[in-house]
Amino acid sequence: MQDVLNAATLGSIYLLFALGMALVWGTIGILNFAHGATFMFSAFIGHLVTQRVELPMLVIVAIAVAVGAAMSALTQLLAFQPILRRAKSQHAAEMRILIGGIGIAAIPLAIAQRETRSSPFGFQSTYSAEVMEIFGLRITTTGMIIVLCGLGIGIGLTVWLRQSRRGLALRAIGVDPETTAGMGVNRPALAFGTMAVAGGLAGLAGALLTFQLGAIAPETGDQLLIKAFAIIVLGGLGSMAGTVLGAYILAGAESFVLEMNWGTWVDAVSFGLIFLILLVRPQGLLGRKEVRRT
Amino acid sequence: MSTWYDMNVILIQTTLTTLLLALSIQVPLRFGVFSFAGVGAFGIGGYTAAIAMVRFEWSTWPAVALGALLAGAITLLVGLVVQRLTGLYMGMATIAFTLIVSVLAVNGGDWTGGAMGLYGALGEISIPQLAVVVLVVVGLLQLTELSSMGRRVDAVRDDPELANAVGVNVVLYRRMSFLVSGLIGGLAGAMTTLLRTTITPAEVNFHLVIVSLTAIVVGGSRSWVGALIGSIIFVWLPTWIAFVAEWEKVAYGFIVAAAAIYLPNGVLGVIKDGWHRFRTRDERARAAAVAEEA
């Protein structure tokens, strides 16, 4: 049972990270390769601030969320929007967005690596984690917050996307951008907002993971990026519930591999999953064919 | 001339091997296949050649040939498996393949030397020999860019349905692009490894994908000339500008992002456009004059 709880904590981190990517990719069709860098850099800015002053947890998280949202929104405004405006076809735009994202991701990564000399960084905070015991299971307060945040935001976003008018507009863009624009949806504004929300989620994940582990390395974002891709593909692109499911499945599988002492094979789980799902069920567990973008 | 050559032997060598790696990614792109399997082939070729030399005491060129052939065969197999995927899905599946190669290398035990990698693969490859190999590869690729073959490749990329309709076997062409990409990638890996005498799993990572992709995007993705321009820019830029050497990775990030946004066809595209404008300037002047009279 303790292992299940640990896997749930890991899965919640994956979920918070993957939700932002899934939201952006599944609706406005942008696979943002700078998402991992946004995640890492938000936590890094939190680290820089807490080097000057010691802050309570909530303030640090707020800073990270704000930085993440700002970075992501700027990426959209300065890179992806111009690419979408200039590109002739959806296919050409996709590839240039991928490459542009890779380029943008290299910038904050290089800055953080330079400042920290590639060593892990953490926060100085007035907050200190306490170990709680529920039904004989041990969990830190940080772990508790992560699980609650992950599940809460995951379910909240799923419901919002299904129920609200904005959610409807976003899903419509995912199916047919042209017609949606014709029906009076302001695509650039909605895309801008979606990217900002996704960036905020990345910042939240970055801050929480740093609290959980004590410190993260600048390269953490890159590894999570591939895992998040595996999660989205597994769950089904365009399905938020699928992303929630995928995150916990991946975390469970990885925890199992670690538990069996096959530690060096952990990374192969996500890579193998990508391969397997794409071949056996390309639309993912909960995905529908028509929403799929290629 | 000879002092310049002596001073820059390493840089010339790196330029040539980078060019080969970039070509292994560029070939499938020219066929409209978004595959990064060439980087995985780089790893397979490198490890095969190193194992053949260190464990079986083969001499240099048979080891290189074995590495290239094995990498080509495996990449072709991967191509057969993933060929029905399109766009980003193909890209990520092949990235997953590349990363699996590196996980296998970590877990290869005595064969691959685990996480420490293989040492002491002392190949005897001189720069002129390397240059000859590169020239042969480039010469063969030039054949696929000229005349009717070049037009068929363009059709397979830009309009597969049309290509099918006029009797071009699109599926066969795409499979061949995997084979060629694997052969060139394996060749690049084998030669790079034997020149450096070592290979570690950490070398076959996402960063290598980025380097090769970057070279193509900045140089130009439609011709080997573009890959050459890109390789030269990326290997030599730090030696030309001290500022770039200090902020190398940040500068690369900016260059890649800017190229993705503003130069969809790379430096080569700009040069070609410029040449075209230069050649047609009389014609355009005449047309303008006619328009003014009318």
Chai-1 contact restraints between the chains, C-beta under 6 A:
chainA,res_idxA,chainB,res_idxB,connection_type,confidence,min_distance_angstrom,max_distance_angstrom,comment,restraint_id
A,L31,B,L88,contact,1.0,0.0,6.0,A-B,restraint_1
A,A79,B,A257,contact,1.0,0.0,6.0,A-B,restraint_2
A,A79,B,I261,contact,1.0,0.0,6.0,A-B,restraint_3
A,P82,B,I261,contact,1.0,0.0,6.0,A-B,restraint_4
A,I83,B,I261,contact,1.0,0.0,6.0,A-B,restraint_5
A,E94,B,G87,contact,1.0,0.0,6.0,A-B,restraint_6
A,E94,B,L88,contact,1.0,0.0,6.0,A-B,restraint_7
A,R96,B,A260,contact,1.0,0.0,6.0,A-B,restraint_8
A,I99,B,V217,contact,1.0,0.0,6.0,A-B,restraint_9
A,I99,B,A260,contact,1.0,0.0,6.0,A-B,restraint_10
A,G100,B,A257,contact,1.0,0.0,6.0,A-B,restraint_11
A,G100,B,A260,contact,1.0,0.0,6.0,A-B,restraint_12
A,I102,B,I210,contact,1.0,0.0,6.0,A-B,restraint_13
A,G103,B,G253,contact,1.0,0.0,6.0,A-B,restraint_14
A,G103,B,V256,contact,1.0,0.0,6.0,A-B,restraint_15
A,G103,B,A257,contact,1.0,0.0,6.0,A-B,restraint_16
A,G103,B,A260,contact,1.0,0.0,6.0,A-B,restraint_17
A,I104,B,A257,contact,1.0,0.0,6.0,A-B,restraint_18
A,A106,B,K249,contact,1.0,0.0,6.0,A-B,restraint_19
A,A106,B,Y252,contact,1.0,0.0,6.0,A-B,restraint_20
A,A106,B,G253,contact,1.0,0.0,6.0,A-B,restraint_21
A,I107,B,V250,contact,1.0,0.0,6.0,A-B,restraint_22
A,I107,B,G253,contact,1.0,0.0,6.0,A-B,restraint_23
A,A110,B,K249,contact,1.0,0.0,6.0,A-B,restraint_24
A,A110,B,V250,contact,1.0,0.0,6.0,A-B,restraint_25
A,F229,B,M92,contact,1.0,0.0,6.0,A-B,restraint_26
A,T264,B,V106,contact,1.0,0.0,6.0,A-B,restraint_27
A,T264,B,N107,contact,1.0,0.0,6.0,A-B,restraint_28
A,D267,B,V103,contact,1.0,0.0,6.0,A-B,restraint_29
A,A268,B,V103,contact,1.0,0.0,6.0,A-B,restraint_30
A,F271,B,A96,contact,1.0,0.0,6.0,A-B,restraint_31
A,F271,B,L99,contact,1.0,0.0,6.0,A-B,restraint_32
A,F271,B,I100,contact,1.0,0.0,6.0,A-B,restraint_33
A,I274,B,A96,contact,1.0,0.0,6.0,A-B,restraint_34
A,F275,B,A93,contact,1.0,0.0,6.0,A-B,restraint_35
A,F275,B,A96,contact,1.0,0.0,6.0,A-B,restraint_36
A,L278,B,L85,contact,1.0,0.0,6.0,A-B,restraint_37
A,L278,B,Y89,contact,1.0,0.0,6.0,A-B,restraint_38
A,L278,B,A93,contact,1.0,0.0,6.0,A-B,restraint_39
A,T294,B,T86,contact,1.0,0.0,6.0,A-B,restraint_40
A,T294,B,G87,contact,1.0,0.0,6.0,A-B,restraint_41
